[in-house]
Amino acid sequence: MKRKLSKVLLILGTMTLGSLALPGATSSAWAGPQVSVNVNIGPPPPVIVHSPPTMVYLAEPAVYAAVGVPYDIFFISGRYYYLRGDDWFWAGGYGGPWTYVEYRALPPGLQKYKADKLKYYREKEYVIYRQEGEKFKGKHFAAEEGNHGNGNGNGNNGNGRGNGGSNGKKK
């Protein structure tokens, strides 16, 4: 018993000396500076096109994509989706106003593929569209500025293949 008491006193003494050797060591662990970061992803710059872009259907991701414009705009279930950098935005029309959307809230056709793959499918279909011109047999329509559909962006207003809640006339 005497031996155990000596051991406990030795440990307590060591802890006390350690805290004296490092002034504030025990209290600074709890009272350090606090940092708070708030990231606000505002709307992207406006999308400016001089005429409604043609939206061609991409069978593989099952979405429409704007062709012939310098923007990555997609259409599915009554909404337009705009990819700018790594951020996604949605709007009721191809010109905005754009609202930030989290990646996990994107429709499956956009969420399933990385941006490079979506662009690859778009360019592949655009080549055919340019070559065939008026004789193009693929699904396509002219985009509209405002939303006339009532899709929710989650594929609930059609099958995600442009059937239901579209904003434009399909050919």
Protein Blocks (a to p, Z undefined) as FASTA:
>chain_A
ZZmmmmmmmmmmmmmmmmmmmghklmmmmmcccdddddddddddddddfbdcdddddfkl
opacdehiabdcddeehiacddehjaccddfbfnbpaddddfklpcfklmmpcfklmmmm
mmmmmmmmmmnmmmlmbdcddddfbdcbfcehlopncghnopajiabdcZZ
